Amino acid sequence: MQLKKENIGIVLLLIFYSVGLTGTLFWDESVLKLTPVNLLISLGIVLWFHQEYDARFLLYAIIVFVNGFLLEWVGVTTGKVFGVYFYGNNLGYKLFDIPVVIGINWLMLSYSSMNTAQLLVQRANLFKHKEWLLPLIGAVLMVIVDVWIEQLCSRLDFWYWKDQVVPLQNYTAWFLFSFAFNYLFVKMEVKTGNKVAVLLYLLQLLFFIGLNLGLH
């Protein structure tokens, strides 16, 4: 039964991201206005397959969501975290000029990256070093996704950088805060093994690679 459920989730995500990519590239870029819905549904599908809902997982999810949002608020307000930038309109409803779904994005990327990192560490037989290696690999995976998003962020009306230049500071901050959230994931002993989350990470990466190749 569980295998059947996983297959349903896998098929849903594959259809979802295939339609999103082809719709953006070949139909109308206004499809991107559905990005907040995309993020909510993606996270919902992935968390449907999370294996252990306990206080530790809920605390991890709340901390990442809230602090991810606050981090972006401080970043936009001061320009001293990621660099000087502001948000466009395709990420939906804003609170204090910050899209609410940005906290969901931090949570989704952290969760899916850590499940992917767990799989990589397991395959490489490096399990005994997981306390520092897992969040390190997870942070690298999150930065890789961000690198591809940044190439199109203004074209997608997600966010805009001063002078249209992505500062190195952005990637450094992304790595450090990603590592912090992922380290919390390990310390809170959040259950891994969610194969649908691994697929989501890969689809997110391929989606933005595809957009870069198609829109440039």
Secondary structure as UniProt FT lines:
FT   HELIX           2..22
FT   HELIX           23..27
FT   HELIX           29..34
FT   HELIX           35..48
FT   HELIX           55..78
FT   STRAND          85..87
FT   TURN            90..91
FT   STRAND          94..95
FT   TURN            96..97
FT   STRAND          98..99
FT   HELIX           101..123
FT   TURN            124..125
FT   HELIX           127..129
FT   HELIX           130..150
FT   TURN            151..157
FT   STRAND          159..161
FT   HELIX           162..164
FT   HELIX           168..187
FT   TURN            188..189
FT   HELIX           195..215
//
